Amino acid sequence: FLQFIQGYVGNWGWTIVLLTITVKLILYPLSYKGMVSMQKLKDLAPKIKDIQTKYKDDKQKQSSHMMELYKKHGANPMGGCLPLVMQIPVFFAIYRVLLNAIELKGAEWIFWIHDLAEMDPYFVLPILMGVSMFLQQKITPNTMQDETQKKIFQFLPVIFTFFFLWFPAGLTLYWFINNLFTISQQFYINKLFEKRKLVEVEEKKLAKK
């Protein structure tokens, strides 16, 4: 598929960009389901915490009340994970292709990127990738309850940036574009939920009148 796109585009850098966008569009239904589920769980987080506190000594009742809460609001605790897990084989396959593609050897993209098979000489792409990952984290609902897990999760952009410093520029470009597209998807879904909340608030006000 990469070679097919490159036959029309003629530049391996823009080919990677188009491939990434195409794959993200194909997987959008899965991403959408996962993001919506995570947003629902974020909204329910205070209620979940109340149930956990109230029934901390009775795990059976705690589990029962939480399942009732999920059912009432149409939330699925695994709904955010499964769609993302299903995408991992696709992303891993692209990762392996870009890591081993001999076609990228000596292939230029733009400006300072003269070889997509070599690391970015000025580390611009890895830093941009890290920044995009940080922004993605900021706008993505965090459903983690454990504070230690949250802190570790916050350091992931730094850790990934460090590893990507020595990765081929073509692979880093793919990851960066993938992050940008995910940010746009998450931003769109966040806006949808904000509008939905405003509608619910207005409906409650009208019902009281």
SULMO-V582994 format. One record per run of one state. SS is the DSSP state (hx for helix, st for strand, lp for the rest). FROM is the first residue (numbers start at 0). TO is the last residue. If there is no record, write none. Layout:
BEGIN
<<SS,FROM,TO> <SS,FROM,TO>>
END
This chain:
BEGIN
<<lp,0,0> <hx,1,8> <lp,9,10> <hx,11,25> <lp,26,26> <hx,27,53> <lp,54,57> <hx,58,72> <lp,73,77> <hx,78,99> <lp,100,100> <hx,101,103> <lp,104,122> <hx,123,138> <lp,139,145> <hx,146,153> <lp,154,154> <hx,155,163> <lp,164,167> <hx,168,207> <lp,208,208>>
END
